[in-house]
Amino acid sequence: MRTSGEGLVLRLRCVLGAPPRAVFRALTEPEELARWWGPDGFGIPSVESDPSPGGAYRIAMRPPEGAVFHLAGEFLEVDPPRLLRCTFRWEEPDPEDRETVVTLSLRELADTSTELTLTQGDFATEQRRALHEEGWTQSFGKLAGLL
């Protein structure tokens, strides 16, 4: 297990078959987020989002078996349709959790698709980084299917 000073960062890239404006809308509008957010089998009962610098978001997640839990954060940088940067924290976090910063960069490709790059960190443990990698990968798969 690596700890705080060693820079456990998650980096993911995917190509989505829609222009950056459509992808950005899917990343920021509550109704759109609720359609694709979360690992496979999770429901999203509610999303609150104010995608402006200093604005907040809060997402309720329901696992296939279990009680609803929440994640929340603050938007640090919003530059439509190119960049979204925010904090990410679990409400009632696992003891190994800490607040991280998520950066989502969008780049238009020649065929009007979008390359989406995610960076998130620093994580307290490799296990928490791996958990987020699995969740984001499944979420982005659902997003790709919707776009």
CYANA upper distance limits for C-alpha pairs under 8 A (distance plus 0.5 A):
  1 MET  CA    125 THR  CA      6.37
  1 MET  CA    126 GLU  CA      6.57
  1 MET  CA    127 GLN  CA      8.46
  2 ARG  CA      6 GLU  CA      6.94
  2 ARG  CA      8 LEU  CA      8.01
  2 ARG  CA    124 ALA  CA      7.78
  2 ARG  CA    125 THR  CA      6.15
  2 ARG  CA    126 GLU  CA      6.98
  3 THR  CA      7 GLY  CA      8.37
  3 THR  CA      8 LEU  CA      8.26
  3 THR  CA    123 PHE  CA      8.25
  3 THR  CA    124 ALA  CA      5.68
  3 THR  CA    125 THR  CA      6.25
  4 SER  CA      8 LEU  CA      8.08
  4 SER  CA    122 ASP  CA      7.58
  4 SER  CA    123 PHE  CA      7.41
  4 SER  CA    124 ALA  CA      5.75
  4 SER  CA    125 THR  CA      8.28
  7 GLY  CA    121 GLY  CA      7.85
  7 GLY  CA    122 ASP  CA      5.96
  7 GLY  CA    123 PHE  CA      7.78
  8 LEU  CA    121 GLY  CA      6.72
  8 LEU  CA    122 ASP  CA      5.54
  8 LEU  CA    123 PHE  CA      5.63
  8 LEU  CA    124 ALA  CA      7.64
  8 LEU  CA    125 THR  CA      7.67
  8 LEU  CA    126 GLU  CA      7.32
  8 LEU  CA    129 ARG  CA      7.51
  9 VAL  CA    119 THR  CA      7.44
  9 VAL  CA    120 GLN  CA      6.16
  9 VAL  CA    121 GLY  CA      4.92
  9 VAL  CA    122 ASP  CA      5.68
  9 VAL  CA    123 PHE  CA      6.95
  9 VAL  CA    129 ARG  CA      7.64
 10 LEU  CA    118 LEU  CA      8.15
 10 LEU  CA    119 THR  CA      6.04
 10 LEU  CA    120 GLN  CA      5.57
 10 LEU  CA    121 GLY  CA      6.74
 10 LEU  CA    129 ARG  CA      6.90
 10 LEU  CA    132 HIS  CA      8.45
 10 LEU  CA    133 GLU  CA      7.26
 11 ARG  CA    117 THR  CA      7.80
 11 ARG  CA    118 LEU  CA      6.07
 11 ARG  CA    119 THR  CA      5.09
 11 ARG  CA    120 GLN  CA      7.18
 12 LEU  CA    117 THR  CA      6.26
 12 LEU  CA    118 LEU  CA      5.61
 12 LEU  CA    119 THR  CA      7.17
 12 LEU  CA    133 GLU  CA      8.41
 12 LEU  CA    137 THR  CA      8.45
 13 ARG  CA    115 GLU  CA      7.46
 13 ARG  CA    116 LEU  CA      6.14
 13 ARG  CA    117 THR  CA      4.96
 13 ARG  CA    118 LEU  CA      6.82
 14 CYS  CA    115 GLU  CA      6.31
 14 CYS  CA    116 LEU  CA      5.88
 14 CYS  CA    117 THR  CA      7.18
 14 CYS  CA    140 PHE  CA      8.16
 15 VAL  CA    113 SER  CA      7.35
 15 VAL  CA    114 THR  CA      6.07
 15 VAL  CA    115 GLU  CA      4.97
 15 VAL  CA    116 LEU  CA      6.62
 16 LEU  CA     23 VAL  CA      8.28
 16 LEU  CA    113 SER  CA      6.20
 16 LEU  CA    114 THR  CA      5.70
 16 LEU  CA    115 GLU  CA      6.90
 16 LEU  CA    116 LEU  CA      7.77
 16 LEU  CA    144 ALA  CA      6.04
 16 LEU  CA    147 LEU  CA      7.58
 17 GLY  CA    112 THR  CA      8.01
 17 GLY  CA    113 SER  CA      5.07
 17 GLY  CA    114 THR  CA      7.04
 17 GLY  CA    144 ALA  CA      7.51
 17 GLY  CA    147 LEU  CA      6.70
 18 ALA  CA     22 ALA  CA      6.70
 18 ALA  CA     23 VAL  CA      7.02
 18 ALA  CA    112 THR  CA      6.88
 18 ALA  CA    113 SER  CA      5.17
 18 ALA  CA    114 THR  CA      6.61
 18 ALA  CA    147 LEU  CA      6.58
 19 PRO  CA     23 VAL  CA      6.99
 19 PRO  CA    108 GLU  CA      6.92
 19 PRO  CA    112 THR  CA      5.57
 19 PRO  CA    113 SER  CA      5.55
 19 PRO  CA    114 THR  CA      6.09
 20 PRO  CA     24 PHE  CA      6.40
 20 PRO  CA     81 PRO  CA      6.14
 20 PRO  CA     82 ARG  CA      7.57
 20 PRO  CA    106 LEU  CA      6.68
 20 PRO  CA    107 ARG  CA      7.31
 20 PRO  CA    108 GLU  CA      6.45
 20 PRO  CA    112 THR  CA      8.46
 20 PRO  CA    113 SER  CA      7.83
 20 PRO  CA    114 THR  CA      6.06
 21 ARG  CA     25 ARG  CA      6.67
 21 ARG  CA     80 PRO  CA      7.81
 21 ARG  CA     81 PRO  CA      5.70
 22 ALA  CA     26 ALA  CA      6.82
 23 VAL  CA     27 LEU  CA      6.79
 23 VAL  CA     81 PRO  CA      8.43
 23 VAL  CA    114 THR  CA      8.04
 23 VAL  CA    147 LEU  CA      8.28
 24 PHE  CA     28 THR  CA      6.80
 24 PHE  CA     80 PRO  CA      7.24
 24 PHE  CA     81 PRO  CA      5.96
 24 PHE  CA     82 ARG  CA      8.15
 24 PHE  CA    106 LEU  CA      8.38
 25 ARG  CA     29 GLU  CA      6.14
 25 ARG  CA     32 GLU  CA      7.85
 26 ALA  CA     32 GLU  CA      5.45
 26 ALA  CA     33 LEU  CA      6.33
 26 ALA  CA    143 LEU  CA      8.47
 27 LEU  CA     32 GLU  CA      7.77
 27 LEU  CA     33 LEU  CA      6.54
 28 THR  CA     32 GLU  CA      8.04
 28 THR  CA     33 LEU  CA      7.25
 28 THR  CA     49 SER  CA      7.51
 28 THR  CA     51 PRO  CA      6.72
 29 GLU  CA     33 LEU  CA      6.59
 29 GLU  CA     49 SER  CA      7.58
 30 PRO  CA     34 ALA  CA      6.64
 30 PRO  CA     46 SER  CA      8.47
 30 PRO  CA     47 VAL  CA      5.69
 30 PRO  CA     48 GLU  CA      6.67
 30 PRO  CA     49 SER  CA      6.65
 31 GLU  CA     35 ARG  CA      7.28
 31 GLU  CA     47 VAL  CA      8.01
 32 GLU  CA     36 TRP  CA      7.66
 33 LEU  CA     37 TRP  CA      6.05
 33 LEU  CA     47 VAL  CA      7.86
 34 ALA  CA     44 ILE  CA      5.93
 34 ALA  CA     45 PRO  CA      8.06
 34 ALA  CA     46 SER  CA      7.56
 34 ALA  CA     47 VAL  CA      7.04
 35 ARG  CA     44 ILE  CA      8.26
 36 TRP  CA    139 SER  CA      6.48
 36 TRP  CA    140 PHE  CA      8.15
 36 TRP  CA    142 LYS  CA      5.79
 36 TRP  CA    143 LEU  CA      5.76
 36 TRP  CA    146 LEU  CA      8.07
 37 TRP  CA     44 ILE  CA      7.68
 37 TRP  CA    139 SER  CA      5.86
 37 TRP  CA    142 LYS  CA      8.23
 37 TRP  CA    143 LEU  CA      8.26
 38 GLY  CA     42 PHE  CA      6.42
 38 GLY  CA     43 GLY  CA      8.05
 38 GLY  CA     44 ILE  CA      8.14
 38 GLY  CA     61 MET  CA      7.84
 38 GLY  CA    135 GLY  CA      6.64
 38 GLY  CA    136 TRP  CA      7.77
 38 GLY  CA    138 GLN  CA      7.70
 38 GLY  CA    139 SER  CA      5.70
 39 PRO  CA    134 GLU  CA      7.99
 39 PRO  CA    135 GLY  CA      5.27
 39 PRO  CA    136 TRP  CA      7.73
 39 PRO  CA    138 GLN  CA      5.70
 39 PRO  CA    139 SER  CA      6.06
 40 ASP  CA    138 GLN  CA      6.65
 40 ASP  CA    139 SER  CA      7.80
 41 GLY  CA     63 PRO  CA      7.25
 41 GLY  CA     64 PRO  CA      6.09
 42 PHE  CA     61 MET  CA      7.12
 42 PHE  CA     62 ARG  CA      5.94
 42 PHE  CA     63 PRO  CA      5.11
 42 PHE  CA     64 PRO  CA      6.17
 43 GLY  CA     61 MET  CA      6.39
 43 GLY  CA     62 ARG  CA      5.44
 43 GLY  CA     63 PRO  CA      7.05
 43 GLY  CA     64 PRO  CA      8.08
 44 ILE  CA     59 ILE  CA      7.75
 44 ILE  CA     60 ALA  CA      6.22
 44 ILE  CA     61 MET  CA      5.32
 44 ILE  CA     62 ARG  CA      6.65
 45 PRO  CA     60 ALA  CA      6.32
 45 PRO  CA     61 MET  CA      7.08
 45 PRO  CA     62 ARG  CA      7.70
 46 SER  CA     59 ILE  CA      6.54
 46 SER  CA     60 ALA  CA      5.81
 46 SER  CA     61 MET  CA      8.32
 47 VAL  CA     57 TYR  CA      7.89
 47 VAL  CA     58 ARG  CA      6.40
 47 VAL  CA     59 ILE  CA      5.09
 47 VAL  CA     60 ALA  CA      6.92
 48 GLU  CA     56 ALA  CA      8.39
 48 GLU  CA     57 TYR  CA      5.77
 48 GLU  CA     58 ARG  CA      5.67
 48 GLU  CA     59 ILE  CA      6.94
 49 SER  CA     55 GLY  CA      8.08
 49 SER  CA     56 ALA  CA      6.52
 49 SER  CA     57 TYR  CA      4.70
 49 SER  CA     58 ARG  CA      7.08
 50 ASP  CA     55 GLY  CA      5.43
 50 ASP  CA     56 ALA  CA      5.99
 50 ASP  CA     57 TYR  CA      6.67
 51 PRO  CA     55 GLY  CA      6.33
 51 PRO  CA     56 ALA  CA      7.60
 51 PRO  CA     57 TYR  CA      8.16
 51 PRO  CA     75 PHE  CA      6.80
 51 PRO  CA     78 VAL  CA      7.33
 52 SER  CA     75 PHE  CA      6.72
 52 SER  CA     76 LEU  CA      8.41
 52 SER  CA     77 GLU  CA      7.87
 52 SER  CA     78 VAL  CA      6.41
 53 PRO  CA     74 GLU  CA      8.32
 53 PRO  CA     75 PHE  CA      5.65
 53 PRO  CA     76 LEU  CA      5.60
 53 PRO  CA     77 GLU  CA      5.85
 53 PRO  CA     78 VAL  CA      6.55
 54 GLY  CA     74 GLU  CA      6.50
 54 GLY  CA     75 PHE  CA      5.91
 54 GLY  CA     76 LEU  CA      6.51
 55 GLY  CA     74 GLU  CA      6.19
 55 GLY  CA     75 PHE  CA      5.92
 56 ALA  CA     72 ALA  CA      7.88
 56 ALA  CA     73 GLY  CA      6.23
 56 ALA  CA     74 GLU  CA      4.83
 56 ALA  CA     75 PHE  CA      6.49
 57 TYR  CA     72 ALA  CA      5.97
 57 TYR  CA     73 GLY  CA      6.05
 57 TYR  CA     74 GLU  CA      6.80
 57 TYR  CA     75 PHE  CA      8.20
 58 ARG  CA     70 HIS  CA      7.29
 58 ARG  CA     71 LEU  CA      6.26
 58 ARG  CA     72 ALA  CA      4.72
 58 ARG  CA     73 GLY  CA      7.21
 59 ILE  CA     70 HIS  CA      6.06
 59 ILE  CA     71 LEU  CA      5.95
 59 ILE  CA     72 ALA  CA      6.81
 60 ALA  CA     68 VAL  CA      6.90
 60 ALA  CA     69 PHE  CA      6.25
 60 ALA  CA     70 HIS  CA      5.05
 60 ALA  CA     71 LEU  CA      7.29
 61 MET  CA     68 VAL  CA      5.95
 61 MET  CA     69 PHE  CA      5.92
 61 MET  CA     70 HIS  CA      6.44
 61 MET  CA     71 LEU  CA      8.44
 62 ARG  CA     66 GLY  CA      7.42
 62 ARG  CA     67 ALA  CA      6.70
 62 ARG  CA     68 VAL  CA      4.95
 62 ARG  CA     69 PHE  CA      7.06
 63 PRO  CA     67 ALA  CA      7.57
 63 PRO  CA     68 VAL  CA      7.56
 69 PHE  CA     91 GLU  CA      7.79
 70 HIS  CA     90 TRP  CA      6.69
 70 HIS  CA     91 GLU  CA      6.03
 71 LEU  CA     88 PHE  CA      7.47
 71 LEU  CA     89 ARG  CA      6.11
 71 LEU  CA     90 TRP  CA      4.83
 71 LEU  CA     91 GLU  CA      6.07
 72 ALA  CA     87 THR  CA      8.33
 72 ALA  CA     88 PHE  CA      6.45
 72 ALA  CA     89 ARG  CA      6.01
 72 ALA  CA     90 TRP  CA      6.88
 72 ALA  CA     91 GLU  CA      7.53
 73 GLY  CA     86 CYS  CA      6.97
 73 GLY  CA     87 THR  CA      5.29
 73 GLY  CA     88 PHE  CA      5.36
 73 GLY  CA     89 ARG  CA      6.52
 74 GLU  CA     86 CYS  CA      5.92
 74 GLU  CA     87 THR  CA      5.83
 74 GLU  CA     88 PHE  CA      8.05
 75 PHE  CA     84 LEU  CA      8.06
 75 PHE  CA     85 ARG  CA      6.53
 75 PHE  CA     86 CYS  CA      4.72
 75 PHE  CA     87 THR  CA      7.11
 76 LEU  CA     84 LEU  CA      8.36
 76 LEU  CA     85 ARG  CA      5.90
 76 LEU  CA     86 CYS  CA      5.49
 76 LEU  CA     87 THR  CA      7.74
 77 GLU  CA     83 LEU  CA      7.79
 77 GLU  CA     84 LEU  CA      6.26
 77 GLU  CA     85 ARG  CA      5.43
 77 GLU  CA     86 CYS  CA      7.36
 78 VAL  CA     83 LEU  CA      6.44
 78 VAL  CA     84 LEU  CA      5.33
 78 VAL  CA     85 ARG  CA      7.01
 79 ASP  CA     83 LEU  CA      5.46
 79 ASP  CA     84 LEU  CA      6.89
 80 PRO  CA     84 LEU  CA      8.11
 81 PRO  CA    106 LEU  CA      7.44
 82 ARG  CA    105 SER  CA      6.27
 82 ARG  CA    106 LEU  CA      5.28
 82 ARG  CA    107 ARG  CA      7.08
 83 LEU  CA    103 THR  CA      7.82
 83 LEU  CA    104 LEU  CA      6.26
 83 LEU  CA    105 SER  CA      5.19
 83 LEU  CA    106 LEU  CA      6.70
 84 LEU  CA    103 THR  CA      6.39
 84 LEU  CA    104 LEU  CA      5.62
 84 LEU  CA    105 SER  CA      7.11
 85 ARG  CA    101 VAL  CA      7.60
 85 ARG  CA    102 VAL  CA      6.12
 85 ARG  CA    103 THR  CA      4.87
 85 ARG  CA    104 LEU  CA      6.72
 86 CYS  CA    101 VAL  CA      6.17
 86 CYS  CA    102 VAL  CA      5.88
 86 CYS  CA    103 THR  CA      7.16
 87 THR  CA     99 GLU  CA      7.16
 87 THR  CA    100 THR  CA      6.17
 87 THR  CA    101 VAL  CA      4.90
 87 THR  CA    102 VAL  CA      6.57
 88 PHE  CA     99 GLU  CA      6.09
 88 PHE  CA    100 THR  CA      5.73
 88 PHE  CA    101 VAL  CA      6.41
 88 PHE  CA    102 VAL  CA      7.20
 89 ARG  CA     93 PRO  CA      8.00
 89 ARG  CA     97 ASP  CA      8.46
 89 ARG  CA     98 ARG  CA      7.21
 89 ARG  CA     99 GLU  CA      5.16
 89 ARG  CA    100 THR  CA      7.14
 90 TRP  CA     94 ASP  CA      8.48
 90 TRP  CA     97 ASP  CA      8.16
 90 TRP  CA     99 GLU  CA      8.13
 93 PRO  CA     97 ASP  CA      6.26
 93 PRO  CA     98 ARG  CA      8.08
 96 GLU  CA    124 ALA  CA      6.59
 96 GLU  CA    125 THR  CA      7.31
 96 GLU  CA    128 ARG  CA      7.72
 97 ASP  CA    123 PHE  CA      7.77
 97 ASP  CA    124 ALA  CA      6.89
 97 ASP  CA    128 ARG  CA      7.52
 98 ARG  CA    123 PHE  CA      7.33
 98 ARG  CA    124 ALA  CA      7.15
100 THR  CA    120 GLN  CA      6.94
100 THR  CA    121 GLY  CA      5.55
100 THR  CA    122 ASP  CA      6.38
100 THR  CA    123 PHE  CA      7.31
101 VAL  CA    119 THR  CA      8.49
101 VAL  CA    120 GLN  CA      5.99
101 VAL  CA    121 GLY  CA      6.21
101 VAL  CA    122 ASP  CA      8.02
102 VAL  CA    118 LEU  CA      7.43
102 VAL  CA    119 THR  CA      6.20
102 VAL  CA    120 GLN  CA      4.89
102 VAL  CA    121 GLY  CA      7.46
103 THR  CA    117 THR  CA      8.38
103 THR  CA    118 LEU  CA      6.13
103 THR  CA    119 THR  CA      5.67
103 THR  CA    120 GLN  CA      6.90
104 LEU  CA    116 LEU  CA      7.23
104 LEU  CA    117 THR  CA      6.15
104 LEU  CA    118 LEU  CA      5.19
104 LEU  CA    119 THR  CA      7.22
105 SER  CA    116 LEU  CA      6.23
105 SER  CA    117 THR  CA      5.63
105 SER  CA    118 LEU  CA      7.08
106 LEU  CA    114 THR  CA      6.78
106 LEU  CA    115 GLU  CA      6.22
106 LEU  CA    116 LEU  CA      5.26
106 LEU  CA    117 THR  CA      7.05
107 ARG  CA    114 THR  CA      5.99
107 ARG  CA    115 GLU  CA      5.63
107 ARG  CA    116 LEU  CA      7.15
108 GLU  CA    112 THR  CA      6.47
108 GLU  CA    113 SER  CA      6.49
108 GLU  CA    114 THR  CA      5.12
108 GLU  CA    115 GLU  CA      6.89
109 LEU  CA    113 SER  CA      5.84
109 LEU  CA    114 THR  CA      6.11
109 LEU  CA    115 GLU  CA      7.28
123 PHE  CA    128 ARG  CA      7.04
123 PHE  CA    129 ARG  CA      6.37
124 ALA  CA    128 ARG  CA      7.56
124 ALA  CA    129 ARG  CA      8.48
125 THR  CA    129 ARG  CA      7.00
126 GLU  CA    130 ALA  CA      6.58
127 GLN  CA    131 LEU  CA      6.69
128 ARG  CA    132 HIS  CA      6.84
129 ARG  CA    133 GLU  CA      6.69
130 ALA  CA    134 GLU  CA      6.76
131 LEU  CA    135 GLY  CA      6.83
132 HIS  CA    136 TRP  CA      6.48
133 GLU  CA    137 THR  CA      6.47
134 GLU  CA    138 GLN  CA      6.72
135 GLY  CA    139 SER  CA      6.57
136 TRP  CA    140 PHE  CA      6.44
137 THR  CA    141 GLY  CA      6.73
138 GLN  CA    142 LYS  CA      6.96
139 SER  CA    143 LEU  CA      6.71
140 PHE  CA    144 ALA  CA      6.52
141 GLY  CA    145 GLY  CA      6.89
142 LYS  CA    146 LEU  CA      6.92
143 LEU  CA    147 LEU  CA      6.77
